[in-house]
Structure formats: C-alpha cells, structure tokens
Amino acid sequence: MTIAPAPRRPNSYWSAFEWWQDRLARAFFGEDRKDTPVLFFIDQAELKTLQGGHPVEELGTAVSSVLAWHNNPYTPVVDRCLSWRRGRQEGPPPCLPLLAAAVLAAANMVRSERGPGAPAYYTRLAEVLRPSWGGDQHDGRLKSHYEAVVVLWGYLDEWLRGQKGAHGLSTIRENPTYRKIGYAQSQALVRVSDHAALIRFFQACSLSPGQPVSGALLLRELKSWSVVNPKGLSPRLREALHSQTESHLLEPLLAALLEGWDGTSPQNHIDGGLTRLPLRLVLDEDFTGWEVRWHAETVTSVDRDSLRHPGGTLELAADAGDQAYTLSGAIPGVAQVLRTGLTARGAKTAVRLAGGREVLALHEDAVAGGWTETELLTVFERYRFLFTPSGESRIRGLLSDTGHRWSRPEAVPVPGWQVTPELRFTDESALSIALSRAGLHSIRQVPGRGVSLRNGLRVHKEWHHRSLFLHGGEPDAVVSEEFRKPGRVTVDGQVLDVPADGVVVLRGRGLAAGRHVLAAGTTEFEFYLELTAEPPEGSLAGPPSLPAAGTAGVPLGADARFLTAQGHVISIRRLQEPAWWTERAAVLCGGATARVRVPPEAVWLVTIDGYGTNVTLLRPQEPDFGALSRAAKDFWSKIVLFSLSGVPHARLWKRYREAALSQFPQGSFTRV
C-alpha cells in the first residue's frame, strides 16, 4: 500500500502525542514485561491511571492533533513509523497512542440497533479522536483509510518478535472474520487480570507451553470451563465468550496466549495466602510389580518447605531447573490419605486432599515417571483407572458406555484398590456422556488433539521415549473424525489418505530413520524411527540392548541437561547412589556415574557438579534457535560464557553460545 507523505507539523503538535508514546511504552512494553504475553488493553479507567495527575492532553485529543483530517488522517503517524523502520528501532514503533485509541474505541463499543460490527466501531473511533471540525463526516475517512492502522499493528508485532521476548511476547494476530478492526477489538476483550485465570484454564486442559492448538478448540473449551470456573475472569471477557459476534475475536488471541505461556503456574493460594502444592498419586510398574508413591510439581519461587500434618513433617526440596520436589521426612501413607484425606501446612505451601474417593483416573506423565493422577480425559490418549470395590460399578458403566469390554483388573499395593488395564477412548461425545452417567463429576473430558499414535514397536519403555519407534515397526496414526477429510493430515508434509475408521497405517510407506512430523490441522508432533543394531556375523545374539551411542554417562548428583539444536533444554532426573551402594561401599561413594538414555533430538550433554562444567558433543548439528522458554534461558545464562578449547567441536560449541547470546538483551551472565 502506498501512502503519500504528509507535510511535517511543528513539534508542538506532537508533544502530547510523544508523552503518551513514552507512557504507553513504559507501561506495556517495559523490561518488566520480559517473556510475558503483552495484553494492550485500554479503557477509560486504564487511561485515567496511566495519565495520573500529569497536565497533558487526553489520549484522543493528543492523537487527533497530529492527524491529517483533510485526506488520509493516519498519514503523519505512518510517516513517523516509516522513518523509525529505517533507523535503529530502539523502542516500540511511534504509533502506540494511535493504536491505544483504536483499542479504546473497541472497548467503548456498545450493543445498539446497528449491532457491534464495523459501522459502530468507526463511530466510536471518531468519538475517541474528536476532530476539531467536520463533525460526523470524518467517520468515512477513518474507515476508508483504516488499512494504514492494520499496517501499524504489523509493525508492533514485528518489533516485539524481533526483541525475542525482552519487551514482552506479541499477542497480535489477524482475525479472519474482522481482518481490519479485529486487532483492536481482540485487545479490548482481555485484561492483564484475566491472564492468571487463563493460565489455570490451560493447566486444567493439560496443555503445554507453545502447544499448537487451534483457537476454535481453545474457545470452545474455555466457554465450558468458564461456566464452572468464572472466578478471575473479567465481566467483559465472560460477556465476550458468550457473544456470537465477539467470541470469534478471542480465537487468535487465545492461541497467542498459549504460545507465549512459559509453563509456570499463576499464583494459587489457599489457607491464608499459602501456595497450593500439587501433590498427586503415581502408580509405577517395574519387574517386581506395582509401586505407589507421591509426586509434587514444583511451584514458583519455592525451593524448600516443611509441611506439618498429623503424622509429622513432610520436607520438600528442589534445585534450580527441577520440575518436581524430592520428598522426605514423614511422607503421608497413600492408603491413609485416600481413606481420610490430607491437610498439611508449611511456611510457603499447603496441601489439601479430599478423602473418601472411590475412583482415580491416571495418565502417563514423563516427569513423574509413571501413571499419574489426573482430572482430565481426552480421546486417543492412554489411561488407567484406580478404584475401590464401591467404585467398581462406576468403572464398569463407564467402560460399557464407551464400547470397552471389562477385563480383569490388577491388584496394587493399596489395600482394597485395583487398577484397570490400559484404556483408550475414541469418541468424544460418548466419553462425555459416559462420565456423566457414571457420576464421575471430578473427572472431565476435554477436546482431543485430532491425531495420535498407537501400536508400533517402541525402542524403550521409559517415559521420555514414548515417541521413539523401531524402523520397520512404525506406529499407526489415529485421526479424529473432524480431520478425516482429504488433505487435513500429513506426515513430513505429504498428505495422507485417511480411511473411514480413522486409522492410517504408517508401516510400508518408506519412512527413513530419524525425525518425522505428523500433523492434523494446526496440531503437530514429532516421532522418531531408530534402526535396529544387527549382531556381528558369527556371534550369538544375546539379550537386546541399546547401542552404546544411545546412552551417556552422567555423574551422580550432577545437574545434567541435554541441549537440542533449537536451544531447548531437556532435564535429566538427578540421580543418587542407591542405598545398597551407600551401605556396602561407603569408601567408594562419590565420583560414580550412571548411564542414561539419550533423546534422539539431543545434540549436547552438559553436566555441572562440584568439579566444574563439562560439555559433551553427542552428534554434530548446526544451531537452529527459535524463541526460548524462560527455563531454557535461565540454564543457558549459566553456560553461555563457558568456552571449549583443544577439541574438534570447539567451534561448533561457540556457534551455539553465539546463538544463545542473541536471545538475551545486553546484560550479565553467570559463569559456572
């Protein structure tokens, strides 16, 4: 789009505009917004807070005074932004007051006989800007030239992405229904105060940071979730959720918020301000049978705590980067807690678990390392159910209504409890109805991912390797009904024909060893194929074992992480000497190593212990960094100044360090 340049106005015209530019930049795009989604919400109350007692013109008047009302009113602001783009771009584009006015107009829209659509919006925009002459005749100019404002939203989005999170993460997305005014309208629906509630919603749906989920699916589930969990959602957002017109504006914004979420929990307080500790039951199986234990996810800013309960004191401990606490002290007995519940309080955290439960749903959790308690079920995922004799009828009814045959359950080391074999649900509506009929109100069904993997020959049973299969033993892709139309499902970009039953056999399609991407709609995930290790000619094939290249030695007690070509950090559960080693070989304690599986995407192994830092190359691959999560940046900040010398891969490690440094604004790093 070509915009004719406007004559320069005297600087006095711009003084109030520039004041608002600086105020908005500090309020919404300051360094305190680092790695958090930016919600550019503006209403009259917010404007009053921003202006404070400063003797400056109101926002609308400040913007109106610099606009060219005789032609394209937006041209002077666009000209400034074009000059900014040719320069060093040291701050956000100099159009924030105009964009704020656009959001304010959207916030001021009221339902009328003309509805909440475009005509009402441009009328509200003219009311905000209040041109000094011409009355209503400017509505047409504001509308016909509004494409210029769309361009300015693009400049702001481009700048935020170029800053790599240093001034916040962009939530600016195009809306296919309202391509022009949708930018401002979506920002006017969600306040900063809504963000914590939306994070709780993401967690309730078992979503992961950056997980590609369509905005339509997020919106559908949020509507249902908000009915039961309205606390924390602003009245404006709740109104928009149930508006046939406005709800569509939320779709790209919700997807952007999920993309920008760093995985941390919002503040979740109970018992006089203590943070709720997520303590969940885990059922794990090894060669001796079932084991039952507790798993506690780490919460923000709490690395140690002592929780008192009737049986003693439960101790929590976690190191930087850990995803779960190490539990010690008086660990509550699982059987007792399931029967009578648990209340425990510490200095920072608290636990409150209800007793008398009859049925628990369990899903696979790689961090917990076992079948872990969950309140959410979805299709095409694996589940087990733990139940008491009084809960058996509910489980039988659930399985019958979802088309499963009853199979003999297994006993677990909790008196009176049993566990079902693995189950997988395939019909969302049938699952929802079955849960309701069974009276399992503490367990909810959420929308599925659209496509998943089943069957196939997995290389390892460990939880971190669920997506690693033997070459020649490829899995099947199971596709939900909404994605079975031609062209909706691909593997490595090649379209797959989906049969009526939704099961696509991937074997025999010539897939090579290595990484593959399965996609359905906007959802995609990776799986890997690994070649089998042939025994040497003339030798007897012994028990199957992983090739040496598939494992790595990690010093016991060290902080060890794998690094990928994308800069992602994969934590390794901190290992300690087993009790028998400590008891029988006390003289040899310390300096021992353990063999751990190497994820197929890992490029480097980094270990940090009392002896220093060690960086090991696992396979050569050039860095290909995208945006890093907060946790990844935290770890890279510890090692980015660590250099290698005298080894062939020193230059490659230097390129990784340079790629990591580009993710940070100017600042200091921790040398370890």
N, C-alpha and C positions, 0 to 999 in steps of 0.2 A: 504494500500500500504506500503511495506517495503522498506526503503531506507537505504543502507549501510552507516555507518558513515564514514566521510572523516577525514583524519589526520588534526590536528589543524595547522593553519598557524600562523606565527608570528603576533603579534598585529599590526605591522606597515602596514601589508596588509589591515588591517581593519580601519585604521584611517580616510581615506577619506569616506569610507562607513558609519562609525559611525557619521561623521559630517553631511552627508546627512540624516541619520536616524533622528538625532536631529532636523535638519532644517525642514524636512517634517512633523515631529510630531508637531512642534510648529505652522507651517503654516496651517495645515489641521485638526489637532486633539487637538488644544489647548482648554482651558476653555472658550475662547470667542466663540467657536462653540457649546456651550451648547444648546441642544434641537433644533438644526437646521440640516437639511439633509447635509451630507458630500458629496461633489462632488469632487472626486480625479482627477481633470483634470490637465494634464501635456502636455505642448507643448514646443517648443524651446524658445518662448518668456517668458513663465512662468518660465522655468528653469533659464533663464538669470536674471529674477527678484529675484528668490529665492537665487541664488548664490551671487548676488550683486558684490562687489569688493573683496570678500574673496578669498585668494590664495589657492584654493582647486581644486583637480582634477574634471573634468566634471563628471556628474552623470554616464554616460555609462562606462567610464574608471574606476570609483570608484567601480562600481558593478562588472565589468569584472575581476578586480584584485583579487577578493575573490572567484570567481567561479572555480570549478574543471573541467577544459576543457578536461581532458583525459577520463572522464567517464560521470556520471550524473553531469552536470555543476551546478545544483541547490543545491546539497547536503550540502555544507558548510552553506548556509543560512538556509536550513531546519533544520540542526542540532542546530543552534543557537535558532531557534524558539521552538524546542522541549525542550531545556533547559529552555527557558523562560516560557513555559507552565507548567513546573514542579515547577517553582518559584512563586513569588508573583504577577507577571504580572502588575507591577506598571505603565508601559507605554504601548504604542501600540506594537504589535509584531515586533521584529527586522528584518523585511523584507521589510520595506517601500521603500528603494531605488530600490530593485528588482521589486516591484510592480509598482513603478513610471516609471521604464524603460519599463515595459510591456505596460503601458498606452502610453508612448511616442512613442513606436513602432506603436501602433494603430493609433495615431494621425498623424504619418508620412506616413501612407499608402496612395498611390496614385492610381488612376484608370489606369490600364495598360491592355495589351492584355491578361494577366492572370486573370484579374478581381480583386476584393477587398477581395478575400477569404483567406483561411488559408495559401496556399503557399506564397502569398505576405506578409502575416503577419510575418512569421518566418524569411523571408529575411530581413524585416525591423528591427526585433528584433536583428538579428546578426549585422546589421549596427549600431544600437544604442550601443550595447555592445562592438563591435570592439575588438574581441580577438586578442592577440598579435601574434598569429601564427595560421596556418592552413587554412586561407582564408575561402572559402565557405563551407568547409567540416563540419563546426560546425552547419550549419542550421539543419541537421538531428538530431543531439543530442538535440538541443533546442526544436525541435518538439517532439521527441520520449519520452522525459522525462518531458514534459510540465505539466503533471498531478501534479507534485510537486508544480507548481505555483498555480494551482487550489486549492490545499490544503491550501496554504498560504493566498489566498483570504478568505477562510473559517475561518482561524484563526483571521483575521482582523475583519470580520463580527461578529464572536463570541465575541471578546473583546468589540467592540462597543456596542453590545446588553447588555453585562454584566455590562457596565458602566451606563446603564439606561439613556442615553442621556447626561451625564455630559461632554462628549468629542465629541458630535455630534451624529446624527442618521444615521444608516447604510443605504446606497442605493445599497448595493451589493446583486445582485440577479442572479440566474442561468438563462441562456438563453437556451431554449430547442433546438434552431437551431444551435447555436455555443456554445456548452457546455463548451469548454475549453477557447477559446480566447474571448468569448463573455463578460467575466468580464472586461477585459481591454478595449475592443472596446466600450462598453457602457459608461465607464467613460470618454472616449476620445471624446464623442459627445456633452456633455452638460457642459457648463461653469457655474461658480458661477453667472456670469452676466445674464445668461438665467433664473435664479431661479425666479426673480421678475415677468418676463413675464409669466412663467408657473403658478405662483400663480394667476395672473389675469385670466389665462385660466381656472383654477379650479373654480374661483369665477363666471366666465361667464357661466359655465356649472352648476351652483348651486350645486357643490359638497361640501361634508362636510369632515372635517379632519378625517382621518382614515377610510373613507367610502370604503368598499371593492368593487372595480370596476376593471374589467379585463383590463390589459394593452392594449389588442387589441382594446377595445372600446375607451380608452383614446387616443390611437394613431390615430384612425380613425377621432375622433372629432378634435384633435389638427391639423391634416392636413388641415381640412376645416377652422378652426379658424385662422390658421397662414396666410392663403391667404388674409383675410380681416384685420388681426391684426399682421403684421410682425414686428412691432416696438418692440425692446427689445430682439428679438431672434437673436442669432449669425448666421452669414452666414453658419458656419459649421453645426449647428443644422437644419437650413432650408434646407440645401442640403441633410442631412441625412433623413429628413422627407419624401422627395420625391424620395429617393433611394430604389429600390425594395429590395436590399440586406440589407442595413443598417437600414432601418426603423424598422425591426423586433427587432433589438438590443435595441430599445428605449422602447419596451413594458414593460419589468420588471422594468426598471429604472423609468418610469413614474408612475407605480403603487407604487414604493417605495417612490417617492417624495410626492405623495398624502398621503400615510400612515404617513409620517413624518411631514406633514404640520400642524402647530399649529392653523390654522384658522385665523391668523392675515393677514391684507392686506399688499401688498407691498407699498412702497412709491408711491403715486399717486398725482402728483402735477399739479395745474393749476394756472393761474393768478399770475405769478411771484413767484412761489415756494410755494404757499399755498396748503394745503392738501384738496383734493376734499371731500366734505361731502356728503355721500349717503343719500339724502332726498327723501323719497318715499311716495306716497299716500297710505292710508289704508282705506278700507271700512269695517266697523264693524256693526254687527246686534245685537240688543237686543230686549226686549219686546216692546220698543217704536218705533222700525223701524230701518232704516239705519242711521249710523253716519259716517261722513267722516273727516279724520284728517291726520296729517303727522307723519311719523316715520323716525328717523335718527339713523342709526347704529353708534356705537362708532368707532373712528379711533385711531390708535396707538398714545400714548403719548399726547393726548388732552383730558383733563377732563373738561375744561371750555373755552368758547369763546363767543364773542359778534359779530354778523354779521350784518353789516349795509346794508339796502336795501331801496328802495324809500319809503316804508311805515313805516320805523322806524328801530328798532334794535331787532334782534332775539337772544335770550340768550340760550346757550347750557350749560348743567350741567350733570355730571355723576360721580358716585362714583366708587371706585376700584371694578372690577368684573362686573360692569353693561355692558349689551350688547347694550343698547340704551340710548340716551340722553333724559333728561327731557327738554322739550321746554317751554319757557316762553317769556315774553316781547311782541313785535309786531310780532305775528305769522302770516305769509302771508296767505291770504284767498285762499282757494283751487280753487274756481271758477276763480278768477283773474289770478292765476298762470297758470291754464290750458288754459286760453284765451291768455295771453300776455307773459308768461314765467316769470322767476325769476333770478336775479343776485344779490348775496349777498356776502360780503367780511368781514372777521374778521381778527384778528391778526395771526391766525394759519390756519384757514379753509376758504373755499369758496364754494358757491353753484352756479351752472349754470343749469337751467332747460329751455328747449325749450317750447315755446308757440305754440298754433295752432294745437295741437294734436287732432285727431278725435277718436282714439281707444286706450285703455289701456288694457293689459292683467293683471289679478290678480290671485295670487295663495295663498294657506294657509301658513301663517307664524306664528309659535308658539311664537316667540319673540315679533313680532309686535302685536299679538293678534287679527288678522283679515285678510281679503283678501288684500294682499299687491301687489303693482305694481311689475311686472317682465318683462324682455325682452326674457325669455327663456321658451319654452314649451316642454314637453315630453309626452310620452304616459302613460296611466294608472294613471295619477295624476288629481286632481280636479282643475278646472279653472273657472273663470267668466270673462266676458268682459264688460268694461265700455265704452260707445260710445255716440257720438253725433248724431243728425239726419243726418248729412252729412257722418258719418261713418257707418250708418246702413247697406247700401248696401254691404259694405266690409264684415261685420259680417255675413250677410245673405249668401253671397257667400262662406265664409269660412265654415259655418255650413253645407251648401248643399254639398260642395265637400268632406266633411269628414263624410257624412252619418247621420247628425243630422237634426231633424225637428226643424223648427222655433217655439219657444214658446214665449209667451207674456213677454216682459221684465218688470222690476220693476223700478219705479222712485226712484231717490236718491236725497239727499239734495244739489244738484249742478244744477242750472238752465240749462235745455237743455240736461242733461245727463241721461242715463238709464243704467241698468245693466242686463245682461242675467242670467238665472238660472245656476246652476252648470253644467259643461260640463266635459266629459272625452273622450280623444282621444285614439284609439286603433291601428291605422295603421300609422307607422312612415312615410312611403313614401307618403301616401295620405295627411298627415298633412303638410309635407314639400312642396308638390306641391300646396296645397290649400293656404298656406301662401303666396307663390309667386304669384299665380293668383289673390289673393285678394289685392296685392300691400302693404302688411303689412311688409315692409322691416325692421322696427325697432324691430320686434319680430322674433325670430329664434327658430327652432326646434333642440333639442339635443337628443342624444340616451337615451332610457329609461332604467330602472333598470332590465327589464326582468320579474319581478314578482311584483305584488302589491295586496293589499286587497281592497275589495269593499263589499258593503252591510253589513250585520251583525248588531247587536244591541249594540251600544256604550253605556257605562255606563254614561259618562259625555260628554257634548258638548264642554267643554273647550279645547283650542287648544293643551295644553300639554298632553291630554289624548286621542289622536286620535287612539292609539293602544291598548286601554282598552275596552274589549267587555264583555257582559254578558255570563256566562257559559250557553250553550244551545242556544245562539244566535250568534254562531261563524260566521265569515265572509267567503266570497268566495275568493279564490286565483285566480287572473287573470294572465295568463302566456303568454308572447310574443312568437311569432312563433318559434324563434330560440332556445327556451328552451323546446319545446314540445316533443322532442324525449325521449324515455324511459330512466329513470334513472337520468334525469337532475334536477328534482325538488324534494325537500324533506321537510318534516316537522318533526322537532326533530330527524333528521337522518333517518326517514322512507321514502322510495321512494313513491311518489305519481304518480298514473296513470293520465296523462293529456289528456282529450278528445280533439277532433278536434277543438272545438271552444275556447280552452284555459282556460275555466272556471272550476276550481276544487272546489267542494262544501266541506267545512270542517266540516259542521254540521253532527252529527251522526257517527263520527269517534272515539268517546270515548276519546276525549281530556280532560284532567283533568284541574281543576282550577289552575291558575298560569302562569308561563312564558313558551312561545313556540317560536321556531325559524323556520322561513320559509326561504328556501334557493333555489337559482337557479344559477347554475354555481358557480361563485365566489362571487355572491351578496347574502347577507343575512340580515334579520332584524327581530326584535322581536315584538311579540304581547302578550297580557295578557288576561286571562279569569278570571272573578270575579264571585263568587257565589252570587246569589240574597239573600237579607235579608228577611226571612219569618216573617210576623207579628205574635205576640204572640197569642196563642189559646184563642178564646173567645173575642178578641178585633176586632174592626173595622179597616180595612186597610185604612189608610189616604193617603195623597199625597205621592208619592215616595220620599225618602230622603236617602242620603248617610249615612251608618252606622258611628257611632262616630269614629270608628277606621280608617275611610277613610279620616279624616280631622285632622288638627293640628292647635293649636293657635299660632299665630306669633305676637309679639309686633309691633305695628305700628311704622314705622320709623326705624326698626332694619335692620341690614344686616343679612338676613336669607338664609341659604342654606340647601338643602338635600344632604346627602352623601350616596353613594351606596357601596356594598361590594367590588366592584372593585376600590374604591377610587375616583370614578368620582363625580364631584360636580354639582348639579342641582340648578341653581339660582332661587330665588323667587322674583318676581317683588316687589320692595319696595313699601309698602302701606302707605298711609297717611290718616289722619282723613278727612272724606268728608266735603264739605263746610258747609252743614247744621249743622254738629256737632260743627264746629268751631264757627259758628254764634250764635247758640242757647244754647250751653253749654260750654262757654269759661272756666268756673271754673273747668270743668271736663277734659279738654284737657290734654293729656299725660297719659301714663300708660294703654291705651286701647290696645286690641288685636283683630285680625281678624282671621277667620277660613279660611284655605287654603286647597286645595286638596293635598293629599299625593300620589306621584307617586308610583306605585306598586313595583318598584325596590329600593325605598329608605329604608335605614337602620337607619340613624341618622338624627336628625334635629339640626342644630347649629344656634344659634342666637347671634349676637354681637350688643350691644347698649351701651348707657351711663351708664347702671348699671353693665355691665360686659359681660362675655361669659356664655352661657348656652348650654349644650349638652343633648339632649333627645333621648333615645333609642326608636325607632318605632317598631322594630321587631328584634329578635336575629338572627344573621347570622355571621359566621366567615369571616374575611377579605380574599379577593382573588384578590390582587392587580396585575395589569399588568403595562404597561408603562402609566404614567400620562401626560396629556397635560400641557403646561406651565401655563394656567389659574388655573388648579387644583392644581399644585404645589404651586402657589402663595397663594391660600387660605389655603392649608394645612400648609404652613410655619407660618401662623398666629395662628394656633390652636394646632400644634403638641406638644407644651410644656404644654398645658392645661391638667391637670390631674383631675380625679374624685376620690372621696373618700366617704365612707359611703353609697354607693348604690350598689345593687347586680350586676350591669353591669359594675362596675369599671374595672374589669379585662379584659372584652371584649374591652372596650374603649382603654385600654393600648395596647392590641394587634393591634388595628387599628393604634395607634400612632407609634408603632414599625414598622408596615408595611409601613407607610408613611415615616418614617425616612430613611428606606432603599432605598428610591427613590432619596435621596439627597446625594451629596458628603459632606465631612466634612465641616462644616461652621456654621453660626449662624442663629437663627430663631427669629422671632418677637413674644414676649409674649404679649397677649392682655388680 
